[in-house]
Amino acid sequence: MSNEELDQLRQELDEVNLELLKSINKRAQLVQEIGRVKKQQGMNRFDPVRERDMLDSITAHNDGPFENSTVQHIFKEIFKAGLELQEDDHRKALLV
Amino acid sequence: MSNEELDQLRQELDEVNLELLKSINKRAQLVQEIGRVKKQQGMNRFDPVRERDMLDSITAHNDGPFENSTVQHIFKEIFKAGLELQEDDHRKALLV
């Protein structure tokens, strides 16, 4: 296989990276919005049952090549980052 | 804001989760393909310069709400998982 084909694959990878970035930040915006709604309703931001349900649904839809355990690991990092974002928003709100 | 609106946001989040899952696995497939090409060409699978370039390009496109450091952390986990997948493929190839 030629380097041209490697370049082509890398270009596709760059495109998928940007798709991923877009979805990760779209998710972050939704998580911020959910955090604001929960705060208004006096609800706890962290909901382990909801997190478990999301992971179950994600792995139920997983066709690979990543193993379920890998997918869960990546999503847990994304969830954690979302929760930290909500906490930052909460801290900023307290400082206003 | 009503619970109906919270449900709506959660439904959107579930959709974004599945979009993310799709892109993560699409990325994994490309990484596997790149691994096969590199192996054929006798190239090293891990390329820290290429990884740095990808991270730079990703953060250059980052409009938030996630900070660059958070985006980099998540992508490093995704890169690591991709590399592990290539290593598994390589081990399986050796066993054939």
N, CA and C atoms of all chains as a GROMACS GRO file, in nm:
protein
  576
    1MET      N    1   0.085  -0.120   0.000
    1MET     CA    2   0.000   0.000   0.000
    1MET      C    3   0.088   0.125   0.000
    2SER      N    4   0.050   0.222  -0.081
    2SER     CA    5   0.135   0.340  -0.099
    2SER      C    6   0.116   0.441   0.014
    3ASN      N    7   0.210   0.534   0.022
    3ASN     CA    8   0.197   0.641   0.120
    3ASN      C    9   0.077   0.728   0.094
    4GLU      N   10   0.037   0.731  -0.032
    4GLU     CA   11  -0.082   0.809  -0.069
    4GLU      C   12  -0.203   0.755   0.006
    5GLU      N   13  -0.210   0.621   0.016
    5GLU     CA   14  -0.323   0.561   0.086
    5GLU      C   15  -0.315   0.586   0.237
    6LEU      N   16  -0.193   0.589   0.290
    6LEU     CA   17  -0.175   0.623   0.432
    6LEU      C   18  -0.218   0.768   0.456
    7ASP      N   19  -0.179   0.857   0.365
    7ASP     CA   20  -0.219   0.997   0.377
    7ASP      C   21  -0.371   1.012   0.374
    8GLN      N   22  -0.434   0.933   0.287
    8GLN     CA   23  -0.581   0.937   0.275
    8GLN      C   24  -0.648   0.893   0.406
    9LEU      N   25  -0.595   0.784   0.465
    9LEU     CA   26  -0.650   0.734   0.592
    9LEU      C   27  -0.630   0.837   0.703
   10ARG      N   28  -0.514   0.902   0.702
   10ARG     CA   29  -0.487   1.002   0.805
   10ARG      C   30  -0.578   1.124   0.790
   11GLN      N   31  -0.608   1.157   0.665
   11GLN     CA   32  -0.699   1.269   0.642
   11GLN      C   33  -0.839   1.235   0.694
   12GLU      N   34  -0.881   1.110   0.670
   12GLU     CA   35  -1.011   1.065   0.724
   12GLU      C   36  -1.010   1.069   0.876
   13LEU      N   37  -0.895   1.030   0.935
   13LEU     CA   38  -0.883   1.031   1.081
   13LEU      C   39  -0.895   1.175   1.134
   14ASP      N   40  -0.832   1.269   1.066
   14ASP     CA   41  -0.841   1.410   1.107
   14ASP      C   42  -0.986   1.458   1.104
   15GLU      N   43  -1.060   1.413   1.001
   15GLU     CA   44  -1.201   1.453   0.991
   15GLU      C   45  -1.283   1.394   1.107
   16VAL      N   46  -1.256   1.266   1.140
   16VAL     CA   47  -1.329   1.202   1.250
   16VAL      C   48  -1.292   1.270   1.383
   17ASN      N   49  -1.166   1.311   1.398
   17ASN     CA   50  -1.125   1.384   1.519
   17ASN      C   51  -1.212   1.508   1.538
   18LEU      N   52  -1.235   1.582   1.429
   18LEU     CA   53  -1.313   1.706   1.440
   18LEU      C   54  -1.462   1.678   1.464
   19GLU      N   55  -1.511   1.568   1.405
   19GLU     CA   56  -1.649   1.524   1.435
   19GLU      C   57  -1.663   1.495   1.584
   20LEU      N   58  -1.564   1.422   1.635
   20LEU     CA   59  -1.563   1.386   1.778
   20LEU      C   60  -1.560   1.510   1.866
   21LEU      N   61  -1.472   1.603   1.830
   21LEU     CA   62  -1.461   1.728   1.907
   21LEU      C   63  -1.595   1.800   1.913
   22LYS      N   64  -1.661   1.805   1.797
   22LYS     CA   65  -1.791   1.872   1.788
   22LYS      C   66  -1.894   1.804   1.880
   23SER      N   67  -1.899   1.671   1.875
   23SER     CA   68  -1.995   1.597   1.957
   23SER      C   69  -1.962   1.609   2.106
   24ILE      N   70  -1.833   1.609   2.138
   24ILE     CA   71  -1.791   1.620   2.279
   24ILE      C   72  -1.835   1.756   2.335
   25ASN      N   73  -1.818   1.862   2.257
   25ASN     CA   74  -1.858   1.994   2.304
   25ASN      C   75  -2.009   2.015   2.301
   26LYS      N   76  -2.076   1.949   2.205
   26LYS     CA   77  -2.224   1.954   2.202
   26LYS      C   78  -2.277   1.887   2.329
   27ARG      N   79  -2.215   1.775   2.365
   27ARG     CA   80  -2.251   1.705   2.488
   27ARG      C   81  -2.228   1.793   2.610
   28ALA      N   82  -2.114   1.864   2.609
   28ALA     CA   83  -2.080   1.950   2.723
   28ALA      C   84  -2.184   2.062   2.740
   29GLN      N   85  -2.230   2.117   2.628
   29GLN     CA   86  -2.333   2.222   2.634
   29GLN      C   87  -2.462   2.168   2.695
   30LEU      N   88  -2.501   2.048   2.653
   30LEU     CA   89  -2.623   1.986   2.706
   30LEU      C   90  -2.609   1.960   2.856
   31VAL      N   91  -2.490   1.914   2.895
   31VAL     CA   92  -2.465   1.886   3.037
   31VAL      C   93  -2.473   2.016   3.118
   32GLN      N   94  -2.422   2.125   3.062
   32GLN     CA   95  -2.432   2.254   3.131
   32GLN      C   96  -2.578   2.294   3.148
   33GLU      N   97  -2.655   2.276   3.042
   33GLU     CA   98  -2.797   2.312   3.044
   33GLU      C   99  -2.871   2.227   3.148
   34ILE      N  100  -2.841   2.097   3.149
   34ILE     CA  101  -2.904   2.005   3.247
   34ILE      C  102  -2.865   2.048   3.389
   35GLY      N  103  -2.739   2.088   3.407
   35GLY     CA  104  -2.692   2.134   3.538
   35GLY      C  105  -2.770   2.255   3.586
   36ARG      N  106  -2.799   2.348   3.492
   36ARG     CA  107  -2.875   2.468   3.529
   36ARG      C  108  -3.018   2.432   3.570
   37VAL      N  109  -3.080   2.342   3.493
   37VAL     CA  110  -3.217   2.300   3.523
   37VAL      C  111  -3.223   2.231   3.660
   38LYS      N  112  -3.126   2.141   3.682
   38LYS     CA  113  -3.125   2.068   3.809
   38LYS      C  114  -3.105   2.163   3.927
   39LYS      N  115  -3.021   2.264   3.907
   39LYS     CA  116  -2.994   2.361   4.013
   39LYS      C  117  -3.124   2.436   4.048
   40GLN      N  118  -3.195   2.477   3.943
   40GLN     CA  119  -3.323   2.548   3.963
   40GLN      C  120  -3.421   2.463   4.043
   41GLN      N  121  -3.416   2.332   4.017
   41GLN     CA  122  -3.509   2.241   4.084
   41GLN      C  123  -3.453   2.187   4.216
   42GLY      N  124  -3.334   2.235   4.253
   42GLY     CA  125  -3.272   2.189   4.378
   42GLY      C  126  -3.230   2.043   4.374
   43MET      N  127  -3.205   1.992   4.251
   43MET     CA  128  -3.166   1.851   4.238
   43MET      C  129  -3.014   1.838   4.244
   44ASN      N  130  -2.969   1.720   4.289
   44ASN     CA  131  -2.827   1.691   4.295
   44ASN      C  132  -2.774   1.676   4.151
   45ARG      N  133  -2.657   1.735   4.125
   45ARG     CA  134  -2.605   1.728   3.989
   45ARG      C  135  -2.560   1.586   3.952
   46PHE      N  136  -2.496   1.517   4.046
   46PHE     CA  137  -2.445   1.382   4.014
   46PHE      C  138  -2.551   1.277   4.041
   47ASP      N  139  -2.581   1.199   3.940
   47ASP     CA  140  -2.686   1.097   3.950
   47ASP      C  141  -2.627   0.964   3.902
   48PRO      N  142  -2.577   0.882   3.997
   48PRO     CA  143  -2.508   0.759   3.956
   48PRO      C  144  -2.599   0.661   3.881
   49VAL      N  145  -2.729   0.662   3.912
   49VAL     CA  146  -2.822   0.570   3.844
   49VAL      C  147  -2.833   0.609   3.696
   50ARG      N  148  -2.850   0.738   3.673
   50ARG     CA  149  -2.859   0.789   3.534
   50ARG      C  150  -2.728   0.759   3.459
   51GLU      N  151  -2.614   0.774   3.527
   51GLU     CA  152  -2.485   0.747   3.464
   51GLU      C  153  -2.475   0.599   3.426
   52ARG      N  154  -2.518   0.512   3.517
   52ARG     CA  155  -2.518   0.367   3.491
   52ARG      C  156  -2.606   0.334   3.370
   53ASP      N  157  -2.726   0.396   3.368
   53ASP     CA  158  -2.820   0.372   3.258
   53ASP      C  159  -2.758   0.414   3.124
   54MET      N  160  -2.690   0.530   3.125
   54MET     CA  161  -2.628   0.577   3.000
   54MET      C  162  -2.521   0.478   2.954
   55LEU      N  163  -2.438   0.432   3.049
   55LEU     CA  164  -2.331   0.337   3.012
   55LEU      C  165  -2.391   0.207   2.957
   56ASP      N  166  -2.500   0.160   3.021
   56ASP     CA  167  -2.565   0.037   2.974
   56ASP      C  168  -2.618   0.055   2.832
   57SER      N  169  -2.681   0.169   2.808
   57SER     CA  170  -2.736   0.195   2.675
   57SER      C  171  -2.624   0.205   2.571
   58ILE      N  172  -2.515   0.270   2.609
   58ILE     CA  173  -2.402   0.286   2.516
   58ILE      C  174  -2.342   0.149   2.481
   59THR      N  175  -2.317   0.067   2.582
   59THR     CA  176  -2.256  -0.064   2.552
   59THR      C  177  -2.353  -0.155   2.476
   60ALA      N  178  -2.484  -0.137   2.501
   60ALA     CA  179  -2.583  -0.217   2.426
   60ALA      C  180  -2.577  -0.183   2.276
   61HIS      N  181  -2.535  -0.061   2.244
   61HIS     CA  182  -2.526  -0.018   2.103
   61HIS      C  183  -2.386  -0.036   2.045
   62ASN      N  184  -2.294  -0.090   2.124
   62ASN     CA  185  -2.154  -0.098   2.078
   62ASN      C  186  -2.130  -0.215   1.983
   63ASP      N  187  -2.096  -0.183   1.859
   63ASP     CA  188  -2.065  -0.286   1.759
   63ASP      C  189  -1.916  -0.304   1.738
   64GLY      N  190  -1.832  -0.238   1.819
   64GLY     CA  191  -1.688  -0.249   1.805
   64GLY      C  192  -1.634  -0.163   1.694
   65PRO      N  193  -1.505  -0.166   1.664
   65PRO     CA  194  -1.407  -0.263   1.716
   65PRO      C  195  -1.367  -0.244   1.863
   66PHE      N  196  -1.397  -0.132   1.926
   66PHE     CA  197  -1.359  -0.119   2.066
   66PHE      C  198  -1.443  -0.214   2.153
   67GLU      N  199  -1.379  -0.273   2.252
   67GLU     CA  200  -1.446  -0.357   2.351
   67GLU      C  201  -1.538  -0.268   2.437
   68ASN      N  202  -1.640  -0.329   2.497
   68ASN     CA  203  -1.727  -0.254   2.588
   68ASN      C  204  -1.649  -0.186   2.700
   69SER      N  205  -1.550  -0.256   2.754
   69SER     CA  206  -1.474  -0.200   2.867
   69SER      C  207  -1.399  -0.073   2.824
   70THR      N  208  -1.348  -0.073   2.700
   70THR     CA  209  -1.276   0.045   2.649
   70THR      C  210  -1.373   0.161   2.629
   71VAL      N  211  -1.487   0.130   2.569
   71VAL     CA  212  -1.590   0.232   2.545
   71VAL      C  213  -1.635   0.292   2.679
   72GLN      N  214  -1.656   0.207   2.777
   72GLN     CA  215  -1.698   0.255   2.909
   72GLN      C  216  -1.592   0.345   2.971
   73HIS      N  217  -1.466   0.305   2.957
   73HIS     CA  218  -1.357   0.385   3.013
   73HIS      C  219  -1.355   0.525   2.950
   74ILE      N  220  -1.367   0.531   2.817
   74ILE     CA  221  -1.364   0.661   2.748
   74ILE      C  222  -1.484   0.746   2.791
   75PHE      N  223  -1.603   0.686   2.794
   75PHE     CA  224  -1.722   0.762   2.833
   75PHE      C  225  -1.716   0.809   2.979
   76LYS      N  226  -1.658   0.728   3.065
   76LYS     CA  227  -1.646   0.772   3.206
   76LYS      C  228  -1.562   0.898   3.215
   77GLU      N  229  -1.456   0.905   3.132
   77GLU     CA  230  -1.372   1.027   3.129
   77GLU      C  231  -1.454   1.146   3.078
   78ILE      N  232  -1.538   1.121   2.978
   78ILE     CA  233  -1.622   1.229   2.922
   78ILE      C  234  -1.726   1.273   3.026
   79PHE      N  235  -1.785   1.176   3.096
   79PHE     CA  236  -1.883   1.209   3.201
   79PHE      C  237  -1.817   1.293   3.310
   80LYS      N  238  -1.698   1.250   3.350
   80LYS     CA  239  -1.626   1.318   3.459
   80LYS      C  240  -1.598   1.464   3.420
   81ALA      N  241  -1.555   1.482   3.296
   81ALA     CA  242  -1.526   1.618   3.247
   81ALA      C  243  -1.654   1.702   3.247
   82GLY      N  244  -1.767   1.641   3.214
   82GLY     CA  245  -1.895   1.711   3.214
   82GLY      C  246  -1.935   1.755   3.353
   83LEU      N  247  -1.913   1.666   3.447
   83LEU     CA  248  -1.947   1.696   3.587
   83LEU      C  249  -1.859   1.810   3.640
   84GLU      N  250  -1.733   1.807   3.603
   84GLU     CA  251  -1.641   1.914   3.645
   84GLU      C  252  -1.684   2.049   3.587
   85LEU      N  253  -1.736   2.045   3.465
   85LEU     CA  254  -1.785   2.167   3.400
   85LEU      C  255  -1.905   2.222   3.476
   86GLN      N  256  -1.995   2.134   3.518
   86GLN     CA  257  -2.112   2.177   3.597
   86GLN      C  258  -2.068   2.238   3.730
   87GLU      N  259  -1.966   2.176   3.789
   87GLU     CA  260  -1.916   2.227   3.918
   87GLU      C  261  -1.853   2.365   3.901
   88ASP      N  262  -1.779   2.383   3.791
   88ASP     CA  263  -1.721   2.515   3.762
   88ASP      C  264  -1.831   2.620   3.747
   89ASP      N  265  -1.937   2.582   3.673
   89ASP     CA  266  -2.049   2.675   3.653
   89ASP      C  267  -2.111   2.713   3.787
   90HIS      N  268  -2.123   2.612   3.875
   90HIS     CA  269  -2.184   2.633   4.006
   90HIS      C  270  -2.099   2.728   4.089
   91ARG      N  271  -1.966   2.707   4.085
   91ARG     CA  272  -1.874   2.793   4.160
   91ARG      C  273  -1.882   2.937   4.109
   92LYS      N  274  -1.884   2.949   3.975
   92LYS     CA  275  -1.892   3.084   3.916
   92LYS      C  276  -2.022   3.152   3.956
   93ALA      N  277  -2.131   3.075   3.961
   93ALA     CA  278  -2.261   3.131   4.000
   93ALA      C  279  -2.258   3.181   4.143
   94LEU      N  280  -2.187   3.108   4.229
   94LEU     CA  281  -2.177   3.148   4.370
   94LEU      C  282  -2.097   3.277   4.386
   95LEU      N  283  -2.003   3.298   4.293
   95LEU     CA  284  -1.915   3.416   4.303
   95LEU      C  285  -1.981   3.542   4.248
   96VAL      N  286  -2.091   3.526   4.175
   96VAL     CA  287  -2.156   3.643   4.113
   96VAL      C  288  -2.226   3.726   4.222
   97MET      N  289  -3.842   2.559   3.519
   97MET     CA  290  -3.839   2.468   3.404
   97MET      C  291  -3.896   2.331   3.447
   98SER      N  292  -3.977   2.274   3.362
   98SER     CA  293  -4.048   2.152   3.399
   98SER      C  294  -3.960   2.028   3.379
   99ASN      N  295  -4.006   1.918   3.438
   99ASN     CA  296  -3.936   1.791   3.419
   99ASN      C  297  -3.939   1.745   3.275
  100GLU      N  298  -4.042   1.791   3.204
  100GLU     CA  299  -4.053   1.757   3.062
  100GLU      C  300  -3.932   1.812   2.988
  101GLU      N  301  -3.891   1.933   3.026
  101GLU     CA  302  -3.775   1.993   2.959
  101GLU      C  303  -3.646   1.919   2.997
  102LEU      N  304  -3.639   1.873   3.121
  102LEU     CA  305  -3.522   1.793   3.163
  102LEU      C  306  -3.519   1.661   3.084
  103ASP      N  307  -3.636   1.600   3.069
  103ASP     CA  308  -3.643   1.475   2.990
  103ASP      C  309  -3.598   1.498   2.847
  104GLN      N  310  -3.639   1.612   2.791
  104GLN     CA  311  -3.603   1.647   2.654
  104GLN      C  312  -3.451   1.661   2.641
  105LEU      N  313  -3.390   1.731   2.736
  105LEU     CA  314  -3.244   1.750   2.734
  105LEU      C  315  -3.173   1.616   2.748
  106ARG      N  316  -3.226   1.530   2.835
  106ARG     CA  317  -3.165   1.398   2.854
  106ARG      C  318  -3.176   1.313   2.728
  107GLN      N  319  -3.286   1.327   2.659
  107GLN     CA  320  -3.303   1.252   2.534
  107GLN      C  321  -3.201   1.299   2.430
  108GLU      N  322  -3.180   1.431   2.426
  108GLU     CA  323  -3.078   1.485   2.334
  108GLU      C  324  -2.940   1.433   2.372
  109LEU      N  325  -2.915   1.425   2.504
  109LEU     CA  326  -2.785   1.375   2.553
  109LEU      C  327  -2.765   1.229   2.510
  110ASP      N  328  -2.872   1.150   2.521
  110ASP     CA  329  -2.863   1.009   2.479
  110ASP      C  330  -2.828   0.999   2.331
  111GLU      N  331  -2.888   1.089   2.252
  111GLU     CA  332  -2.858   1.088   2.108
  111GLU      C  333  -2.712   1.125   2.082
  112VAL      N  334  -2.663   1.226   2.154
  112VAL     CA  335  -2.523   1.267   2.135
  112VAL      C  336  -2.429   1.155   2.181
  113ASN      N  337  -2.467   1.084   2.289
  113ASN     CA  338  -2.385   0.970   2.333
  113ASN      C  339  -2.367   0.868   2.220
  114LEU      N  340  -2.477   0.840   2.148
  114LEU     CA  341  -2.468   0.740   2.041
  114LEU      C  342  -2.391   0.793   1.920
  115GLU      N  343  -2.402   0.923   1.894
  115GLU     CA  344  -2.320   0.986   1.789
  115GLU      C  345  -2.171   0.970   1.823
  116LEU      N  346  -2.142   0.997   1.950
  116LEU     CA  347  -2.003   0.986   1.998
  116LEU      C  348  -1.952   0.844   1.985
  117LEU      N  349  -2.035   0.748   2.027
  117LEU     CA  350  -1.997   0.606   2.018
  117LEU      C  351  -1.964   0.569   1.874
  118LYS      N  352  -2.049   0.617   1.782
  118LYS     CA  353  -2.029   0.588   1.639
  118LYS      C  354  -1.895   0.645   1.591
  119SER      N  355  -1.868   0.770   1.627
  119SER     CA  356  -1.743   0.834   1.583
  119SER      C  357  -1.621   0.769   1.647
  120ILE      N  358  -1.634   0.729   1.773
  120ILE     CA  359  -1.522   0.666   1.844
  120ILE      C  360  -1.486   0.533   1.776
  121ASN      N  361  -1.588   0.456   1.739
  121ASN     CA  362  -1.562   0.328   1.673
  121ASN      C  363  -1.518   0.344   1.527
  122LYS      N  364  -1.570   0.451   1.462
  122LYS     CA  365  -1.525   0.482   1.325
  122LYS      C  366  -1.376   0.515   1.330
  123ARG      N  367  -1.338   0.592   1.432
  123ARG     CA  368  -1.197   0.628   1.451
  123ARG      C  369  -1.113   0.502   1.477
  124ALA      N  370  -1.167   0.411   1.558
  124ALA     CA  371  -1.095   0.287   1.591
  124ALA      C  372  -1.070   0.204   1.465
  125GLN      N  373  -1.169   0.198   1.376
  125GLN     CA  374  -1.154   0.123   1.251
  125GLN      C  375  -1.043   0.183   1.166
  126LEU      N  376  -1.041   0.316   1.157
  126LEU     CA  377  -0.936   0.384   1.079
  126LEU      C  378  -0.799   0.358   1.138
  127VAL      N  379  -0.792   0.360   1.271
  127VAL     CA  380  -0.665   0.336   1.339
  127VAL      C  381  -0.617   0.193   1.312
  128GLN      N  382  -0.710   0.098   1.311
  128GLN     CA  383  -0.674  -0.041   1.279
  128GLN      C  384  -0.617  -0.050   1.136
  129GLU      N  385  -0.686   0.019   1.044
  129GLU     CA  386  -0.644   0.018   0.904
  129GLU      C  387  -0.505   0.080   0.889
  130ILE      N  388  -0.484   0.193   0.957
  130ILE     CA  389  -0.354   0.260   0.954
  130ILE      C  390  -0.246   0.168   1.012
  131GLY      N  391  -0.281   0.097   1.119
  131GLY     CA  392  -0.187   0.002   1.180
  131GLY      C  393  -0.144  -0.107   1.082
  132ARG      N  394  -0.241  -0.156   1.005
  132ARG     CA  395  -0.211  -0.262   0.907
  132ARG      C  396  -0.118  -0.208   0.798
  133VAL      N  397  -0.147  -0.087   0.750
  133VAL     CA  398  -0.064  -0.026   0.645
  133VAL      C  399   0.077  -0.003   0.697
  134LYS      N  400   0.087   0.051   0.819
  134LYS     CA  401   0.219   0.078   0.876
  134LYS      C  402   0.299  -0.051   0.894
  135LYS      N  403   0.230  -0.158   0.934
  135LYS     CA  404   0.295  -0.286   0.954
  135LYS      C  405   0.352  -0.337   0.821
  136GLN      N  406   0.271  -0.325   0.716
  136GLN     CA  407   0.316  -0.367   0.583
  136GLN      C  408   0.441  -0.291   0.540
  137GLN      N  409   0.446  -0.164   0.581
  137GLN     CA  410   0.559  -0.078   0.541
  137GLN      C  411   0.673  -0.083   0.642
  138GLY      N  412   0.657  -0.167   0.746
  138GLY     CA  413   0.760  -0.178   0.849
  138GLY      C  414   0.777  -0.052   0.931
  139MET      N  415   0.669   0.028   0.940
  139MET     CA  416   0.676   0.153   1.016
  139MET      C  417   0.632   0.128   1.161
  140ASN      N  418   0.685   0.211   1.249
  140ASN     CA  419   0.649   0.205   1.391
  140ASN      C  420   0.504   0.251   1.407
  141ARG      N  421   0.428   0.178   1.488
  141ARG     CA  422   0.287   0.216   1.505
  141ARG      C  423   0.271   0.347   1.582
  142PHE      N  424   0.351   0.368   1.683
  142PHE     CA  425   0.335   0.489   1.764
  142PHE      C  426   0.420   0.602   1.707
  143ASP      N  427   0.355   0.713   1.677
  143ASP     CA  428   0.422   0.828   1.617
  143ASP      C  429   0.389   0.952   1.701
  144PRO      N  430   0.479   0.986   1.796
  144PRO     CA  431   0.447   1.098   1.887
  144PRO      C  432   0.432   1.232   1.816
  145VAL      N  433   0.502   1.249   1.704
  145VAL     CA  434   0.491   1.378   1.631
  145VAL      C  435   0.351   1.392   1.570
  146ARG      N  436   0.306   1.282   1.508
  146ARG     CA  437   0.170   1.282   1.450
  146ARG      C  438   0.065   1.303   1.560
  147GLU      N  439   0.085   1.242   1.676
  147GLU     CA  440  -0.009   1.257   1.786
  147GLU      C  441  -0.013   1.404   1.833
  148ARG      N  442   0.105   1.465   1.844
  148ARG     CA  443   0.114   1.606   1.883
  148ARG      C  444   0.043   1.695   1.781
  149ASP      N  445   0.066   1.667   1.651
  149ASP     CA  446   0.001   1.744   1.544
  149ASP      C  447  -0.152   1.734   1.554
  150MET      N  448  -0.200   1.610   1.580
  150MET     CA  449  -0.345   1.592   1.591
  150MET      C  450  -0.400   1.673   1.707
  151LEU      N  451  -0.332   1.667   1.822
  151LEU     CA  452  -0.378   1.741   1.939
  151LEU      C  453  -0.378   1.892   1.912
  152ASP      N  454  -0.274   1.940   1.843
  152ASP     CA  455  -0.267   2.083   1.810
  152ASP      C  456  -0.383   2.124   1.720
  153SER      N  457  -0.411   2.039   1.620
  153SER     CA  458  -0.520   2.070   1.527
  153SER      C  459  -0.655   2.069   1.600
  154ILE      N  460  -0.672   1.972   1.690
  154ILE     CA  461  -0.798   1.960   1.764
  154ILE      C  462  -0.818   2.083   1.853
  155THR      N  463  -0.716   2.123   1.927
  155THR     CA  464  -0.734   2.238   2.018
  155THR      C  465  -0.749   2.368   1.936
  156ALA      N  466  -0.687   2.375   1.818
  156ALA     CA  467  -0.704   2.493   1.733
  156ALA      C  468  -0.850   2.508   1.690
  157HIS      N  469  -0.922   2.395   1.682
  157HIS     CA  470  -1.063   2.398   1.641
  157HIS      C  471  -1.159   2.401   1.761
  158ASN      N  472  -1.106   2.405   1.881
  158ASN     CA  473  -1.192   2.394   1.999
  158ASN      C  474  -1.260   2.527   2.034
  159ASP      N  475  -1.394   2.529   2.023
  159ASP     CA  476  -1.471   2.649   2.058
  159ASP      C  477  -1.536   2.636   2.196
  160GLY      N  478  -1.504   2.531   2.272
  160GLY     CA  479  -1.562   2.512   2.404
  160GLY      C  480  -1.704   2.456   2.398
  161PRO      N  481  -1.772   2.437   2.510
  161PRO     CA  482  -1.736   2.488   2.641
  161PRO      C  483  -1.619   2.417   2.711
  162PHE      N  484  -1.577   2.302   2.663
  162PHE     CA  485  -1.464   2.237   2.730
  162PHE      C  486  -1.335   2.316   2.705
  163GLU      N  487  -1.253   2.326   2.808
  163GLU     CA  488  -1.120   2.387   2.797
  163GLU      C  489  -1.032   2.300   2.708
  164ASN      N  490  -0.929   2.360   2.650
  164ASN     CA  491  -0.833   2.282   2.570
  164ASN      C  492  -0.772   2.167   2.649
  165SER      N  493  -0.740   2.192   2.776
  165SER     CA  494  -0.676   2.088   2.857
  165SER      C  495  -0.769   1.967   2.874
  166THR      N  496  -0.898   1.993   2.888
  166THR     CA  497  -0.996   1.885   2.905
  166THR      C  498  -1.009   1.806   2.774
  167VAL      N  499  -1.019   1.879   2.664
  167VAL     CA  500  -1.030   1.816   2.532
  167VAL      C  501  -0.906   1.729   2.506
  168GLN      N  502  -0.790   1.782   2.539
  168GLN     CA  503  -0.665   1.706   2.519
  168GLN      C  504  -0.665   1.579   2.604
  169HIS      N  505  -0.711   1.592   2.728
  169HIS     CA  506  -0.714   1.475   2.817
  169HIS      C  507  -0.804   1.365   2.758
  170ILE      N  508  -0.923   1.404   2.712
  170ILE     CA  509  -1.017   1.305   2.656
  170ILE      C  510  -0.956   1.240   2.531
  171PHE      N  511  -0.900   1.324   2.442
  171PHE     CA  512  -0.843   1.268   2.319
  171PHE      C  513  -0.722   1.178   2.346
  172LYS      N  514  -0.644   1.212   2.447
  172LYS     CA  515  -0.530   1.125   2.480
  172LYS      C  516  -0.578   0.986   2.521
  173GLU      N  517  -0.691   0.981   2.594
  173GLU     CA  518  -0.748   0.851   2.631
  173GLU      C  519  -0.794   0.775   2.506
  174ILE      N  520  -0.853   0.849   2.412
  174ILE     CA  521  -0.900   0.786   2.288
  174ILE      C  522  -0.780   0.737   2.205
  175PHE      N  523  -0.675   0.817   2.199
  175PHE     CA  524  -0.553   0.777   2.125
  175PHE      C  525  -0.494   0.650   2.188
  176LYS      N  526  -0.489   0.649   2.321
  176LYS     CA  527  -0.429   0.536   2.393
  176LYS      C  528  -0.507   0.408   2.362
  177ALA      N  529  -0.640   0.420   2.364
  177ALA     CA  530  -0.724   0.304   2.335
  177ALA      C  531  -0.700   0.255   2.192
  178GLY      N  532  -0.681   0.348   2.100
  178GLY     CA  533  -0.654   0.312   1.960
  178GLY      C  534  -0.522   0.238   1.946
  179LEU      N  535  -0.423   0.285   2.018
  179LEU     CA  536  -0.291   0.221   2.013
  179LEU      C  537  -0.297   0.080   2.072
  180GLU      N  538  -0.374   0.064   2.179
  180GLU     CA  539  -0.390  -0.068   2.239
  180GLU      C  540  -0.458  -0.164   2.142
  181LEU      N  541  -0.553  -0.111   2.066
  181LEU     CA  542  -0.624  -0.192   1.967
  181LEU      C  543  -0.526  -0.240   1.858
  182GLN      N  544  -0.438  -0.150   1.814
  182GLN     CA  545  -0.337  -0.188   1.714
  182GLN      C  546  -0.244  -0.295   1.771
  183GLU      N  547  -0.208  -0.282   1.898
  183GLU     CA  548  -0.119  -0.381   1.961
  183GLU      C  549  -0.187  -0.517   1.970
  184ASP      N  550  -0.317  -0.516   2.004
  184ASP     CA  551  -0.393  -0.642   2.008
  184ASP      C  552  -0.394  -0.708   1.871
  185ASP      N  553  -0.418  -0.628   1.766
  185ASP     CA  554  -0.420  -0.680   1.629
  185ASP      C  555  -0.285  -0.743   1.595
  186HIS      N  556  -0.180  -0.673   1.638
  186HIS     CA  557  -0.045  -0.721   1.609
  186HIS      C  558  -0.018  -0.855   1.678
  187ARG      N  559  -0.061  -0.864   1.806
  187ARG     CA  560  -0.042  -0.989   1.881
  187ARG      C  561  -0.120  -1.102   1.816
  188LYS      N  562  -0.244  -1.072   1.775
  188LYS     CA  563  -0.326  -1.174   1.709
  188LYS      C  564  -0.261  -1.220   1.579
  189ALA      N  565  -0.204  -1.125   1.505
  189ALA     CA  566  -0.137  -1.157   1.378
  189ALA      C  567  -0.018  -1.250   1.404
  190LEU      N  568   0.052  -1.227   1.514
  190LEU     CA  569   0.168  -1.310   1.546
  190LEU      C  570   0.126  -1.452   1.582
  191LEU      N  571   0.005  -1.467   1.636
  191LEU     CA  572  -0.043  -1.598   1.681
  191LEU      C  573  -0.100  -1.681   1.566
  192VAL      N  574  -0.127  -1.616   1.453
  192VAL     CA  575  -0.189  -1.689   1.340
  192VAL      C  576  -0.086  -1.784   1.278
   0.00000   0.00000   0.00000
